[in-house]
Amino acid sequence: MAISMSRPPAFTDILDTAVMAAHAGAAVIGAAWHSPTLVVNKRAHHDVKLAADVTSEKKILAILHAARPRDGILAEESGAHQARTSGLWIVDPLDGTVNFSHRHPHFCVSIAWAWEGVVRVGVVYDPLRDELFSAIQGRGAFLNGVPIRVASTTSVKRAMVAIGFGKVTPETTCLPDMTRLAGVVQKLRIMGSAALDIAYTACGRVDAYYESHIYFWDICAAALILEEAGGAAWMIPSATPYKVRCLASSPILIGTLAGHLRFDQAHTKPCTNLR
Ligand code: LIP
């Protein structure tokens, strides 16, 4: 189906739609959080799929589709939906699902919008803390409307690094990377939500985030927020579609961290560049 080469819409309108959809998804998640029973759709050794993931996504996609019916969508639960414009929504309806399933209060909704393969708008919403992280390309990053910046930590020795520990199999374990980092940074933190890890890097609550195998939908929105907060988010594509190796930090620290992680900068590109 032909892609119409139209002019991009106003990014502020896109942001308004993303925020409305994030709140709607969060309302669904909030209801599940407060319900005495948690509906589990599927269990795997290192993962779980909840009904809340699916219902939140349906709610979010209905709003995005109503606002921009011809844009494409890439969503964690329902996958890729055809695009008839250069616009693409990238959605994680519940990032931190395993945390949620243990009633561990650390999860969020993540919505990004790309135009011509570059992320232009990003929203990460943590409903329990009522914290909305947002950014428009070239217009700065905000937490509940207040500008945010990365931390100015000058040395890796003083860095607190969030590390994602995904679905560990012999092929995808990041234990060697973790060991490399543990020996050089101040502290490692495993918090279980890549989107919040990168958003926390953007506002200086941690100095970096690393994960050896993570999906676009977990990182795209927060990566733009981090870039607009003065940081950088790098990715190296893997053989699995939409799955990448990701390192995010401040410009001061990212090079040194990449060295310790043997992060091949020759194959690296910004997490906001989906081309
Ligand atoms: C999670 C990520 C986390 C990773 C988990 C999982 P989900 O996303 O946020 O960083 O370690 O394996 O991928 O599945 O909760 O959307």
Boltz pocket constraint, residues with backbone or C-beta under 6 A from the ligand:
constraints:
  - pocket:
      binder: B
      contacts: [[A, 46], [A, 76], [A, 92], [A, 94], [A, 95], [A, 96], [A, 97], [A, 98], [A, 164], [A, 165], [A, 166], [A, 167], [A, 192], [A, 193], [A, 194], [A, 195], [A, 211], [A, 213], [A, 214], [A, 215], [A, 218]]
      max_distance: 6.0
